[in-house]
């Protein structure tokens, strides 16, 4: 995987769904403390493709989210992988290099992968709304047993 020289091309994203993925970390407040959630989203369809959770800022959190996305969508692989917002408790360069290296080792046979690091002003509103929806408690009606069916 090589760093991308350009941020992204809207025409590339529009032409091929699931070719550009955004990877983000959301920190959710719970009654038992913070919960870190690694998210992988498709830039075109805005679908959540993969996720992973941990009680602490685990460096493998993003890789586990990417692995789930790759397992769930075996026929497609991203040609662009964007790291959006990295937790302040982990150095962004360390996380980026870990994710890049792991992704290379697991999917080395896939050509033309690029890693783009900062997407501060792109898709920020999308990620903010998604994180906000995760932090808002769901309202369920009926018995708890109904949820297990």
N, CA, C and O atoms as a GROMACS GRO file, in nm:
protein
  596
    1UNK      N    1   0.084  -0.116   0.000
    1UNK     CA    2   0.000   0.000   0.000
    1UNK      C    3   0.089   0.123   0.000
    1UNK      O    4   0.185   0.131   0.077
    2UNK      N    5   0.057   0.216  -0.085
    2UNK     CA    6   0.138   0.337  -0.093
    2UNK      C    7   0.051   0.457  -0.059
    2UNK      O    8  -0.069   0.456  -0.084
    3UNK      N    9   0.111   0.561  -0.001
    3UNK     CA   10   0.031   0.680   0.028
    3UNK      C   11  -0.022   0.742  -0.100
    3UNK      O   12   0.048   0.748  -0.201
    4UNK      N   13  -0.144   0.787  -0.095
    4UNK     CA   14  -0.205   0.850  -0.210
    4UNK      C   15  -0.155   0.993  -0.224
    4UNK      O   16  -0.138   1.063  -0.125
    5UNK      N   17  -0.132   1.036  -0.349
    5UNK     CA   18  -0.086   1.172  -0.371
    5UNK      C   19  -0.203   1.269  -0.374
    5UNK      O   20  -0.187   1.387  -0.341
    6UNK      N   21  -0.320   1.222  -0.412
    6UNK     CA   22  -0.437   1.309  -0.412
    6UNK      C   23  -0.533   1.264  -0.302
    6UNK      O   24  -0.528   1.150  -0.258
    7UNK      N   25  -0.617   1.353  -0.259
    7UNK     CA   26  -0.711   1.320  -0.152
    7UNK      C   27  -0.809   1.212  -0.198
    7UNK      O   28  -0.810   1.102  -0.142
    8UNK      N   29  -0.887   1.240  -0.296
    8UNK     CA   30  -0.977   1.143  -0.356
    8UNK      C   31  -1.039   1.207  -0.478
    8UNK      O   32  -1.036   1.329  -0.494
    9UNK      N   33  -1.095   1.124  -0.562
    9UNK     CA   34  -1.162   1.173  -0.681
    9UNK      C   35  -1.308   1.133  -0.671
    9UNK      O   36  -1.341   1.015  -0.660
   10UNK      N   37  -1.396   1.232  -0.676
   10UNK     CA   38  -1.539   1.201  -0.667
   10UNK      C   39  -1.583   1.109  -0.782
   10UNK      O   40  -1.669   1.024  -0.763
   11UNK      N   41  -1.524   1.126  -0.899
   11UNK     CA   42  -1.564   1.041  -1.012
   11UNK      C   43  -1.526   0.896  -0.987
   11UNK      O   44  -1.600   0.805  -1.026
   12UNK      N   45  -1.412   0.872  -0.922
   12UNK     CA   46  -1.374   0.735  -0.888
   12UNK      C   47  -1.472   0.675  -0.789
   12UNK      O   48  -1.512   0.559  -0.802
   13UNK      N   49  -1.512   0.754  -0.690
   13UNK     CA   50  -1.605   0.704  -0.589
   13UNK      C   51  -1.741   0.677  -0.650
   13UNK      O   52  -1.804   0.575  -0.619
   14UNK      N   53  -1.789   0.767  -0.736
   14UNK     CA   54  -1.920   0.749  -0.798
   14UNK      C   55  -1.921   0.630  -0.893
   14UNK      O   56  -2.023   0.562  -0.906
   15UNK      N   57  -1.809   0.604  -0.959
   15UNK     CA   58  -1.804   0.497  -1.059
   15UNK      C   59  -1.809   0.359  -0.997
   15UNK      O   60  -1.861   0.266  -1.060
   16UNK      N   61  -1.759   0.343  -0.879
   16UNK     CA   62  -1.746   0.209  -0.822
   16UNK      C   63  -1.780   0.209  -0.673
   16UNK      O   64  -1.697   0.248  -0.590
   17UNK      N   65  -1.902   0.166  -0.638
   17UNK     CA   66  -1.935   0.158  -0.496
   17UNK      C   67  -1.840   0.064  -0.423
   17UNK      O   68  -1.792  -0.034  -0.481
   18UNK      N   69  -1.813   0.093  -0.300
   18UNK     CA   70  -1.726   0.014  -0.213
   18UNK      C   71  -1.581   0.011  -0.260
   18UNK      O   72  -1.506  -0.079  -0.222
   19UNK      N   73  -1.541   0.108  -0.343
   19UNK     CA   74  -1.400   0.114  -0.383
   19UNK      C   75  -1.321   0.208  -0.293
   19UNK      O   76  -1.199   0.199  -0.287
   20UNK      N   77  -1.390   0.296  -0.224
   20UNK     CA   78  -1.323   0.388  -0.131
   20UNK      C   79  -1.390   0.374   0.005
   20UNK      O   80  -1.510   0.397   0.020
   21UNK      N   81  -1.310   0.335   0.103
   21UNK     CA   82  -1.362   0.314   0.239
   21UNK      C   83  -1.303   0.418   0.331
   21UNK      O   84  -1.187   0.457   0.316
   22UNK      N   85  -1.382   0.463   0.426
   22UNK     CA   86  -1.334   0.554   0.529
   22UNK      C   87  -1.329   0.476   0.660
   22UNK      O   88  -1.422   0.404   0.694
   23UNK      N   89  -1.220   0.493   0.733
   23UNK     CA   90  -1.199   0.423   0.860
   23UNK      C   91  -1.194   0.530   0.969
   23UNK      O   92  -1.119   0.627   0.958
   24UNK      N   93  -1.272   0.511   1.073
   24UNK     CA   94  -1.283   0.612   1.177
   24UNK      C   95  -1.292   0.546   1.314
   24UNK      O   96  -1.331   0.430   1.325
   25UNK      N   97  -1.257   0.621   1.416
   25UNK     CA   98  -1.273   0.576   1.554
   25UNK      C   99  -1.369   0.672   1.623
   25UNK      O  100  -1.346   0.793   1.625
   26UNK      N  101  -1.474   0.617   1.680
   26UNK     CA  102  -1.568   0.696   1.760
   26UNK      C  103  -1.554   0.652   1.905
   26UNK      O  104  -1.544   0.533   1.934
   27UNK      N  105  -1.554   0.748   1.996
   27UNK     CA  106  -1.549   0.715   2.139
   27UNK      C  107  -1.686   0.745   2.197
   27UNK      O  108  -1.730   0.860   2.200
   28UNK      N  109  -1.752   0.640   2.242
   28UNK     CA  110  -1.888   0.651   2.294
   28UNK      C  111  -1.885   0.648   2.446
   28UNK      O  112  -1.812   0.569   2.506
   29UNK      N  113  -1.964   0.733   2.508
   29UNK     CA  114  -1.973   0.734   2.654
   29UNK      C  115  -2.077   0.632   2.699
   29UNK      O  116  -2.190   0.633   2.651
   30UNK      N  117  -2.038   0.545   2.791
   30UNK     CA  118  -2.131   0.449   2.849
   30UNK      C  119  -2.127   0.463   3.000
   30UNK      O  120  -2.043   0.535   3.054
   31UNK      N  121  -2.217   0.395   3.069
   31UNK     CA  122  -2.219   0.402   3.215
   31UNK      C  123  -2.096   0.337   3.275
   31UNK      O  124  -2.060   0.367   3.389
   32UNK      N  125  -2.032   0.247   3.201
   32UNK     CA  126  -1.912   0.178   3.251
   32UNK      C  127  -1.783   0.240   3.200
   32UNK      O  128  -1.675   0.184   3.218
   33UNK      N  129  -1.793   0.355   3.137
   33UNK     CA  130  -1.674   0.422   3.085
   33UNK      C  131  -1.677   0.432   2.934
   33UNK      O  132  -1.775   0.391   2.871
   34UNK      N  133  -1.570   0.486   2.874
   34UNK     CA  134  -1.569   0.504   2.729
   34UNK      C  135  -1.558   0.371   2.654
   34UNK      O  136  -1.492   0.277   2.700
   35UNK      N  137  -1.624   0.365   2.539
   35UNK     CA  138  -1.617   0.250   2.451
   35UNK      C  139  -1.566   0.299   2.316
   35UNK      O  140  -1.626   0.387   2.256
   36UNK      N  141  -1.454   0.243   2.269
   36UNK     CA  142  -1.396   0.281   2.141
   36UNK      C  143  -1.458   0.194   2.032
   36UNK      O  144  -1.463   0.071   2.045
   37UNK      N  145  -1.503   0.257   1.927
   37UNK     CA  146  -1.568   0.185   1.817
   37UNK      C  147  -1.496   0.219   1.687
   37UNK      O  148  -1.497   0.335   1.644
   38UNK      N  149  -1.435   0.120   1.624
   38UNK     CA  150  -1.373   0.138   1.493
   38UNK      C  151  -1.478   0.113   1.386
   38UNK      O  152  -1.546   0.010   1.390
   39UNK      N  153  -1.492   0.204   1.292
   39UNK     CA  154  -1.595   0.195   1.190
   39UNK      C  155  -1.532   0.197   1.051
   39UNK      O  156  -1.435   0.269   1.028
   40UNK      N  157  -1.587   0.119   0.961
   40UNK     CA  158  -1.548   0.122   0.820
   40UNK      C  159  -1.675   0.152   0.742
   40UNK      O  160  -1.774   0.079   0.752
   41UNK      N  161  -1.672   0.259   0.663
   41UNK     CA  162  -1.788   0.300   0.587
   41UNK      C  163  -1.751   0.318   0.441
   41UNK      O  164  -1.640   0.361   0.409
   42UNK      N  165  -1.845   0.286   0.352
   42UNK     CA  166  -1.827   0.310   0.210
   42UNK      C  167  -1.856   0.458   0.184
   42UNK      O  168  -1.957   0.511   0.230
   43UNK      N  169  -1.768   0.524   0.109
   43UNK     CA  170  -1.786   0.667   0.084
   43UNK      C  171  -1.904   0.697  -0.007
   43UNK      O  172  -1.966   0.803   0.005
   44UNK      N  173  -1.936   0.606  -0.100
   44UNK     CA  174  -2.045   0.635  -0.191
   44UNK      C  175  -2.180   0.601  -0.130
   44UNK      O  176  -2.270   0.685  -0.126
   45UNK      N  177  -2.195   0.478  -0.083
   45UNK     CA  178  -2.325   0.434  -0.033
   45UNK      C  179  -2.350   0.474   0.112
   45UNK      O  180  -2.463   0.471   0.159
   46UNK      N  181  -2.243   0.513   0.182
   46UNK     CA  182  -2.248   0.552   0.324
   46UNK      C  183  -2.292   0.437   0.414
   46UNK      O  184  -2.335   0.460   0.527
   47UNK      N  185  -2.282   0.315   0.365
   47UNK     CA  186  -2.315   0.198   0.448
   47UNK      C  187  -2.199   0.166   0.540
   47UNK      O  188  -2.083   0.184   0.504
   48UNK      N  189  -2.232   0.118   0.659
   48UNK     CA  190  -2.129   0.069   0.750
   48UNK      C  191  -2.093  -0.072   0.705
   48UNK      O  192  -2.179  -0.160   0.703
   49UNK      N  193  -1.968  -0.092   0.668
   49UNK     CA  194  -1.923  -0.221   0.616
   49UNK      C  195  -1.862  -0.309   0.725
   49UNK      O  196  -1.871  -0.431   0.718
   50UNK      N  197  -1.800  -0.247   0.824
   50UNK     CA  198  -1.736  -0.324   0.931
   50UNK      C  199  -1.722  -0.239   1.055
   50UNK      O  200  -1.726  -0.116   1.049
   51UNK      N  201  -1.706  -0.305   1.168
   51UNK     CA  202  -1.692  -0.235   1.295
   51UNK      C  203  -1.618  -0.323   1.394
   51UNK      O  204  -1.606  -0.444   1.375
   52UNK      N  205  -1.570  -0.262   1.497
   52UNK     CA  206  -1.504  -0.333   1.606
   52UNK      C  207  -1.511  -0.244   1.729
   52UNK      O  208  -1.504  -0.121   1.717
   53UNK      N  209  -1.523  -0.305   1.846
   53UNK     CA  210  -1.530  -0.226   1.969
   53UNK      C  211  -1.425  -0.275   2.068
   53UNK      O  212  -1.384  -0.391   2.066
   54UNK      N  213  -1.382  -0.184   2.154
   54UNK     CA  214  -1.287  -0.217   2.260
   54UNK      C  215  -1.305  -0.118   2.375
   54UNK      O  216  -1.352  -0.006   2.354
   55UNK      N  217  -1.268  -0.160   2.494
   55UNK     CA  218  -1.280  -0.072   2.610
   55UNK      C  219  -1.167   0.030   2.618
   55UNK      O  220  -1.179   0.130   2.688
   56UNK      N  221  -1.058   0.004   2.547
   56UNK     CA  222  -0.946   0.099   2.546
   56UNK      C  223  -0.905   0.127   2.402
   56UNK      O  224  -0.957   0.065   2.310
   57UNK      N  225  -0.814   0.219   2.384
   57UNK     CA  226  -0.768   0.258   2.250
   57UNK      C  227  -0.671   0.154   2.197
   57UNK      O  228  -0.550   0.177   2.194
   58UNK      N  229  -0.722   0.042   2.156
   58UNK     CA  230  -0.644  -0.070   2.106
   58UNK      C  231  -0.596  -0.041   1.964
   58UNK      O  232  -0.678  -0.010   1.878
   59UNK      N  233  -0.465  -0.050   1.936
   59UNK     CA  234  -0.416  -0.024   1.801
   59UNK      C  235  -0.471  -0.120   1.696
   59UNK      O  236  -0.472  -0.087   1.577
   60UNK      N  237  -0.517  -0.238   1.737
   60UNK     CA  238  -0.572  -0.333   1.640
   60UNK      C  239  -0.720  -0.310   1.614
   60UNK      O  240  -0.780  -0.382   1.535
   61UNK      N  241  -0.778  -0.213   1.679
   61UNK     CA  242  -0.921  -0.186   1.664
   61UNK      C  243  -0.959  -0.159   1.519
   61UNK      O  244  -1.056  -0.215   1.469
   62UNK      N  245  -0.883  -0.073   1.452
   62UNK     CA  246  -0.913  -0.040   1.313
   62UNK      C  247  -0.893  -0.159   1.221
   62UNK      O  248  -0.971  -0.180   1.128
   63UNK      N  249  -0.788  -0.238   1.247
   63UNK     CA  250  -0.764  -0.354   1.162
   63UNK      C  251  -0.876  -0.456   1.176
   63UNK      O  252  -0.916  -0.517   1.077
   64UNK      N  253  -0.925  -0.476   1.296
   64UNK     CA  254  -1.036  -0.570   1.316
   64UNK      C  255  -1.162  -0.522   1.243
   64UNK      O  256  -1.236  -0.603   1.188
   65UNK      N  257  -1.185  -0.392   1.242
   65UNK     CA  258  -1.300  -0.336   1.170
   65UNK      C  259  -1.283  -0.357   1.019
   65UNK      O  260  -1.380  -0.390   0.950
   66UNK      N  261  -1.162  -0.338   0.969
   66UNK     CA  262  -1.135  -0.359   0.826
   66UNK      C  263  -1.150  -0.507   0.791
   66UNK      O  264  -1.204  -0.540   0.686
   67UNK      N  265  -1.102  -0.596   0.879
   67UNK     CA  266  -1.116  -0.740   0.854
   67UNK      C  267  -1.262  -0.779   0.843
   67UNK      O  268  -1.299  -0.856   0.754
   68UNK      N  269  -1.346  -0.728   0.933
   68UNK     CA  270  -1.488  -0.761   0.928
   68UNK      C  271  -1.549  -0.709   0.798
   68UNK      O  272  -1.630  -0.778   0.736
   69UNK      N  273  -1.512  -0.589   0.758
   69UNK     CA  274  -1.563  -0.534   0.632
   69UNK      C  275  -1.522  -0.622   0.514
   69UNK      O  276  -1.602  -0.646   0.424
   70UNK      N  277  -1.398  -0.670   0.514
   70UNK     CA  278  -1.350  -0.757   0.406
   70UNK      C  279  -1.420  -0.893   0.407
   70UNK      O  280  -1.448  -0.949   0.302
   71UNK      N  281  -1.447  -0.946   0.527
   71UNK     CA  282  -1.519  -1.073   0.537
   71UNK      C  283  -1.663  -1.059   0.489
   71UNK      O  284  -1.714  -1.145   0.417
   72UNK      N  285  -1.728  -0.951   0.529
   72UNK     CA  286  -1.868  -0.931   0.493
   72UNK      C  287  -1.885  -0.895   0.346
   72UNK      O  288  -1.992  -0.918   0.289
   73UNK      N  289  -1.783  -0.840   0.286
   73UNK     CA  290  -1.790  -0.797   0.145
   73UNK      C  291  -1.673  -0.859   0.070
   73UNK      O  292  -1.582  -0.790   0.024
   74UNK      N  293  -1.678  -0.991   0.059
   74UNK     CA  294  -1.564  -1.067   0.004
   74UNK      C  295  -1.538  -1.037  -0.143
   74UNK      O  296  -1.424  -1.051  -0.189
   75UNK      N  297  -1.639  -0.995  -0.217
   75UNK     CA  298  -1.619  -0.971  -0.360
   75UNK      C  299  -1.558  -0.835  -0.391
   75UNK      O  300  -1.511  -0.812  -0.503
   76UNK      N  301  -1.559  -0.745  -0.296
   76UNK     CA  302  -1.504  -0.612  -0.320
   76UNK      C  303  -1.395  -0.580  -0.220
   76UNK      O  304  -1.401  -0.621  -0.104
   77UNK      N  305  -1.297  -0.508  -0.264
   77UNK     CA  306  -1.190  -0.459  -0.178
   77UNK      C  307  -1.170  -0.312  -0.214
   77UNK      O  308  -1.188  -0.273  -0.329
   78UNK      N  309  -1.134  -0.231  -0.117
   78UNK     CA  310  -1.117  -0.089  -0.148
   78UNK      C  311  -0.992  -0.064  -0.230
   78UNK      O  312  -0.890  -0.132  -0.214
   79UNK      N  313  -1.000   0.034  -0.318
   79UNK     CA  314  -0.879   0.080  -0.386
   79UNK      C  315  -0.824   0.203  -0.314
   79UNK      O  316  -0.709   0.241  -0.335
   80UNK      N  317  -0.905   0.263  -0.229
   80UNK     CA  318  -0.863   0.374  -0.145
   80UNK      C  319  -0.910   0.347  -0.003
   80UNK      O  320  -1.025   0.310   0.019
   81UNK      N  321  -0.822   0.365   0.092
   81UNK     CA  322  -0.854   0.346   0.233
   81UNK      C  323  -0.821   0.476   0.305
   81UNK      O  324  -0.704   0.513   0.316
   82UNK      N  325  -0.923   0.545   0.354
   82UNK     CA  326  -0.904   0.675   0.418
   82UNK      C  327  -0.913   0.660   0.569
   82UNK      O  328  -1.011   0.605   0.620
   83UNK      N  329  -0.812   0.708   0.640
   83UNK     CA  330  -0.818   0.713   0.786
   83UNK      C  331  -0.868   0.851   0.824
   83UNK      O  332  -0.805   0.952   0.791
   84UNK      N  333  -0.980   0.856   0.892
   84UNK     CA  334  -1.040   0.986   0.920
   84UNK      C  335  -0.988   1.049   1.047
   84UNK      O  336  -0.899   1.133   1.041
   85UNK      N  337  -1.040   1.012   1.160
   85UNK     CA  338  -1.002   1.077   1.285
   85UNK      C  339  -0.945   0.970   1.377
   85UNK      O  340  -1.012   0.871   1.406
   86UNK      N  341  -0.824   0.989   1.421
   86UNK     CA  342  -0.757   0.892   1.507
   86UNK      C  343  -0.768   0.940   1.651
   86UNK      O  344  -0.760   1.060   1.678
   87UNK      N  345  -0.785   0.847   1.741
   87UNK     CA  346  -0.794   0.880   1.884
   87UNK      C  347  -0.670   0.957   1.929
   87UNK      O  348  -0.558   0.926   1.888
   88UNK      N  349  -0.691   1.056   2.014
   88UNK     CA  350  -0.580   1.139   2.062
   88UNK      C  351  -0.481   1.059   2.147
   88UNK      O  352  -0.366   1.099   2.162
   89UNK      N  353  -0.526   0.947   2.202
   89UNK     CA  354  -0.438   0.870   2.290
   89UNK      C  355  -0.339   0.783   2.213
   89UNK      O  356  -0.249   0.725   2.273
   90UNK      N  357  -0.355   0.773   2.082
   90UNK     CA  358  -0.262   0.696   1.999
   90UNK      C  359  -0.205   0.790   1.894
   90UNK      O  360  -0.278   0.868   1.833
   91UNK      N  361  -0.076   0.782   1.872
   91UNK     CA  362  -0.013   0.866   1.770
   91UNK      C  363  -0.067   0.827   1.632
   91UNK      O  364  -0.063   0.709   1.596
   92UNK      N  365  -0.118   0.923   1.554
   92UNK     CA  366  -0.175   0.891   1.423
   92UNK      C  367  -0.080   0.817   1.330
   92UNK      O  368  -0.121   0.727   1.257
   93UNK      N  369   0.048   0.854   1.333
   93UNK     CA  370   0.144   0.788   1.245
   93UNK      C  371   0.159   0.641   1.281
   93UNK      O  372   0.175   0.556   1.192
   94UNK      N  373   0.155   0.610   1.409
   94UNK     CA  374   0.167   0.471   1.454
   94UNK      C  375   0.048   0.390   1.405
   94UNK      O  376   0.064   0.281   1.351
   95UNK      N  377  -0.072   0.443   1.425
   95UNK     CA  378  -0.193   0.373   1.382
   95UNK      C  379  -0.193   0.356   1.231
   95UNK      O  380  -0.223   0.247   1.181
   96UNK      N  381  -0.160   0.461   1.158
   96UNK     CA  382  -0.160   0.454   1.012
   96UNK      C  383  -0.061   0.350   0.963
   96UNK      O  384  -0.093   0.273   0.872
   97UNK      N  385   0.057   0.346   1.021
   97UNK     CA  386   0.156   0.249   0.975
   97UNK      C  387   0.114   0.107   1.012
   97UNK      O  388   0.137   0.014   0.935
   98UNK      N  389   0.053   0.089   1.129
   98UNK     CA  390   0.004  -0.044   1.167
   98UNK      C  391  -0.104  -0.092   1.072
   98UNK      O  392  -0.100  -0.205   1.024
   99UNK      N  393  -0.202  -0.006   1.046
   99UNK     CA  394  -0.312  -0.044   0.958
   99UNK      C  395  -0.260  -0.071   0.818
   99UNK      O  396  -0.298  -0.170   0.755
  100UNK      N  397  -0.172   0.015   0.769
  100UNK     CA  398  -0.115  -0.001   0.636
  100UNK      C  399  -0.038  -0.133   0.625
  100UNK      O  400  -0.056  -0.207   0.529
  101UNK      N  401   0.046  -0.162   0.722
  101UNK     CA  402   0.127  -0.284   0.720
  101UNK      C  403   0.040  -0.409   0.729
  101UNK      O  404   0.059  -0.504   0.653
  102UNK      N  405  -0.054  -0.410   0.822
  102UNK     CA  406  -0.144  -0.524   0.836
  102UNK      C  407  -0.223  -0.547   0.708
  102UNK      O  408  -0.239  -0.661   0.663
  103UNK      N  409  -0.274  -0.438   0.651
  103UNK     CA  410  -0.354  -0.450   0.529
  103UNK      C  411  -0.270  -0.505   0.415
  103UNK      O  412  -0.317  -0.588   0.338
  104UNK      N  413  -0.145  -0.459   0.404
  104UNK     CA  414  -0.054  -0.511   0.301
  104UNK      C  415  -0.030  -0.659   0.319
  104UNK      O  416  -0.035  -0.736   0.222
  105UNK      N  417  -0.003  -0.701   0.441
  105UNK     CA  418   0.027  -0.842   0.467
  105UNK      C  419  -0.090  -0.932   0.434
  105UNK      O  420  -0.072  -1.043   0.383
  106UNK      N  421  -0.210  -0.888   0.463
  106UNK     CA  422  -0.327  -0.974   0.443
  106UNK      C  423  -0.380  -0.970   0.300
  106UNK      O  424  -0.435  -1.069   0.252
  107UNK      N  425  -0.364  -0.857   0.232
  107UNK     CA  426  -0.424  -0.842   0.100
  107UNK      C  427  -0.320  -0.797  -0.001
  107UNK      O  428  -0.347  -0.712  -0.085
  108UNK      N  429  -0.201  -0.856   0.006
  108UNK     CA  430  -0.088  -0.814  -0.078
  108UNK      C  431  -0.113  -0.841  -0.226
  108UNK      O  432  -0.056  -0.773  -0.311
  109UNK      N  433  -0.199  -0.938  -0.258
  109UNK     CA  434  -0.225  -0.972  -0.397
  109UNK      C  435  -0.316  -0.873  -0.467
  109UNK      O  436  -0.341  -0.884  -0.588
  110UNK      N  437  -0.366  -0.776  -0.394
  110UNK     CA  438  -0.456  -0.679  -0.453
  110UNK      C  439  -0.376  -0.554  -0.492
  110UNK      O  440  -0.322  -0.487  -0.404
  111UNK      N  441  -0.368  -0.523  -0.621
  111UNK     CA  442  -0.285  -0.409  -0.664
  111UNK      C  443  -0.354  -0.274  -0.641
  111UNK      O  444  -0.475  -0.267  -0.616
  112UNK      N  445  -0.276  -0.172  -0.651
  112UNK     CA  446  -0.323  -0.033  -0.653
  112UNK      C  447  -0.396   0.013  -0.528
  112UNK      O  448  -0.494   0.087  -0.538
  113UNK      N  449  -0.352  -0.029  -0.412
  113UNK     CA  450  -0.411   0.022  -0.289
  113UNK      C  451  -0.340   0.149  -0.248
  113UNK      O  452  -0.218   0.162  -0.264
  114UNK      N  453  -0.415   0.242  -0.196
  114UNK     CA  454  -0.358   0.367  -0.149
  114UNK      C  455  -0.410   0.396  -0.009
  114UNK      O  456  -0.525   0.364   0.023
  115UNK      N  457  -0.328   0.455   0.072
  115UNK     CA  458  -0.367   0.495   0.207
  115UNK      C  459  -0.362   0.647   0.213
  115UNK      O  460  -0.256   0.707   0.192
  116UNK      N  461  -0.474   0.708   0.242
  116UNK     CA  462  -0.480   0.852   0.257
  116UNK      C  463  -0.504   0.882   0.403
  116UNK      O  464  -0.598   0.829   0.463
  117UNK      N  465  -0.420   0.967   0.461
  117UNK     CA  466  -0.427   0.984   0.605
  117UNK      C  467  -0.534   1.081   0.654
  117UNK      O  468  -0.624   1.037   0.726
  118UNK      N  469  -0.532   1.204   0.620
  118UNK     CA  470  -0.622   1.299   0.685
  118UNK      C  471  -0.741   1.333   0.597
  118UNK      O  472  -0.724   1.366   0.480
  119UNK      N  473  -0.858   1.326   0.653
  119UNK     CA  474  -0.980   1.366   0.583
  119UNK      C  475  -1.059   1.459   0.674
  119UNK      O  476  -1.180   1.445   0.686
  120UNK      N  477  -0.991   1.552   0.736
  120UNK     CA  478  -1.054   1.636   0.838
  120UNK      C  479  -1.180   1.707   0.791
  120UNK      O  480  -1.280   1.712   0.863
  121UNK      N  481  -1.177   1.761   0.670
  121UNK     CA  482  -1.293   1.840   0.627
  121UNK      C  483  -1.382   1.765   0.530
  121UNK      O  484  -1.485   1.818   0.487
  122UNK      N  485  -1.345   1.643   0.494
  122UNK     CA  486  -1.424   1.566   0.398
  122UNK      C  487  -1.501   1.460   0.474
  122UNK      O  488  -1.443   1.384   0.551
  123UNK      N  489  -1.628   1.454   0.452
  123UNK     CA  490  -1.715   1.355   0.514
  123UNK      C  491  -1.724   1.370   0.666
  123UNK      O  492  -1.770   1.278   0.734
  124UNK      N  493  -1.681   1.481   0.718
  124UNK     CA  494  -1.687   1.503   0.862
  124UNK      C  495  -1.829   1.504   0.915
  124UNK      O  496  -1.858   1.448   1.021
  125UNK      N  497  -1.917   1.567   0.841
  125UNK     CA  498  -2.057   1.572   0.883
  125UNK      C  499  -2.119   1.433   0.886
  125UNK      O  500  -2.196   1.401   0.976
  126UNK      N  501  -2.085   1.351   0.788
  126UNK     CA  502  -2.135   1.213   0.785
  126UNK      C  503  -2.090   1.137   0.909
  126UNK      O  504  -2.171   1.070   0.973
  127UNK      N  505  -1.964   1.147   0.943
  127UNK     CA  506  -1.912   1.076   1.060
  127UNK      C  507  -1.969   1.132   1.189
  127UNK      O  508  -1.996   1.057   1.283
  128UNK      N  509  -1.988   1.262   1.196
  128UNK     CA  510  -2.045   1.322   1.316
  128UNK      C  511  -2.187   1.272   1.340
  128UNK      O  512  -2.224   1.238   1.452
  129UNK      N  513  -2.266   1.268   1.232
  129UNK     CA  514  -2.404   1.220   1.246
  129UNK      C  515  -2.407   1.073   1.284
  129UNK      O  516  -2.491   1.031   1.365
  130UNK      N  517  -2.317   0.993   1.225
  130UNK     CA  518  -2.316   0.851   1.258
  130UNK      C  519  -2.276   0.830   1.404
  130UNK      O  520  -2.339   0.751   1.474
  131UNK      N  521  -2.173   0.899   1.449
  131UNK     CA  522  -2.130   0.888   1.589
  131UNK      C  523  -2.239   0.935   1.683
  131UNK      O  524  -2.259   0.878   1.790
  132UNK      N  525  -2.310   1.039   1.643
  132UNK     CA  526  -2.419   1.091   1.724
  132UNK      C  527  -2.532   0.989   1.734
  132UNK      O  528  -2.593   0.974   1.840
  133UNK      N  529  -2.561   0.921   1.625
  133UNK     CA  530  -2.668   0.820   1.629
  133UNK      C  531  -2.629   0.702   1.717
  133UNK      O  532  -2.716   0.640   1.778
  134UNK      N  533  -2.500   0.671   1.725
  134UNK     CA  534  -2.456   0.563   1.812
  134UNK      C  535  -2.466   0.602   1.959
  134UNK      O  536  -2.493   0.517   2.044
  135UNK      N  537  -2.444   0.729   1.989
  135UNK     CA  538  -2.445   0.771   2.129
  135UNK      C  539  -2.585   0.799   2.181
  135UNK      O  540  -2.604   0.815   2.302
  136UNK      N  541  -2.684   0.805   2.092
  136UNK     CA  542  -2.822   0.825   2.135
  136UNK      C  543  -2.883   0.690   2.168
  136UNK      O  544  -2.884   0.601   2.083
  137UNK      N  545  -2.935   0.671   2.290
  137UNK     CA  546  -2.991   0.541   2.327
  137UNK      C  547  -3.111   0.506   2.240
  137UNK      O  548  -3.195   0.591   2.210
  138UNK      N  549  -3.118   0.381   2.200
  138UNK     CA  550  -3.230   0.333   2.120
  138UNK      C  551  -3.352   0.317   2.210
  138UNK      O  552  -3.338   0.279   2.327
  139UNK      N  553  -3.468   0.345   2.158
  139UNK     CA  554  -3.592   0.330   2.233
  139UNK      C  555  -3.660   0.201   2.188
  139UNK      O  556  -3.708   0.192   2.075
  140UNK      N  557  -3.664   0.102   2.277
  140UNK     CA  558  -3.727  -0.025   2.245
  140UNK      C  559  -3.862  -0.033   2.313
  140UNK      O  560  -3.881   0.020   2.423
  141UNK      N  561  -3.956  -0.098   2.248
  141UNK     CA  562  -4.086  -0.123   2.308
  141UNK      C  563  -4.105  -0.273   2.318
  141UNK      O  564  -4.061  -0.347   2.230
  142UNK      N  565  -4.169  -0.318   2.423
  142UNK     CA  566  -4.191  -0.461   2.442
  142UNK      C  567  -4.090  -0.518   2.537
  142UNK      O  568  -4.008  -0.446   2.595
  143UNK      N  569  -4.096  -0.650   2.553
  143UNK     CA  570  -4.008  -0.720   2.646
  143UNK      C  571  -3.868  -0.733   2.589
  143UNK      O  572  -3.848  -0.728   2.467
  144UNK      N  573  -3.772  -0.749   2.677
  144UNK     CA  574  -3.634  -0.773   2.637
  144UNK      C  575  -3.623  -0.904   2.560
  144UNK      O  576  -3.538  -0.917   2.472
  145UNK      N  577  -3.708  -1.003   2.593
  145UNK     CA  578  -3.704  -1.133   2.526
  145UNK      C  579  -3.735  -1.120   2.378
  145UNK      O  580  -3.690  -1.203   2.298
  146UNK      N  581  -3.812  -1.018   2.340
  146UNK     CA  582  -3.847  -1.000   2.199
  146UNK      C  583  -3.724  -0.968   2.115
  146UNK      O  584  -3.723  -0.995   1.995
  147UNK      N  585  -3.621  -0.911   2.176
  147UNK     CA  586  -3.502  -0.872   2.102
  147UNK      C  587  -3.416  -0.991   2.064
  147UNK      O  588  -3.337  -0.982   1.970
  148UNK      N  589  -3.431  -1.103   2.134
  148UNK     CA  590  -3.348  -1.220   2.108
  148UNK      C  591  -3.398  -1.304   1.991
  148UNK      O  592  -3.327  -1.392   1.944
  149UNK      N  593  -3.518  -1.279   1.945
  149UNK     CA  594  -3.575  -1.360   1.835
  149UNK      C  595  -3.511  -1.329   1.704
  149UNK      O  596  -3.546  -1.389   1.602
   0.00000   0.00000   0.00000
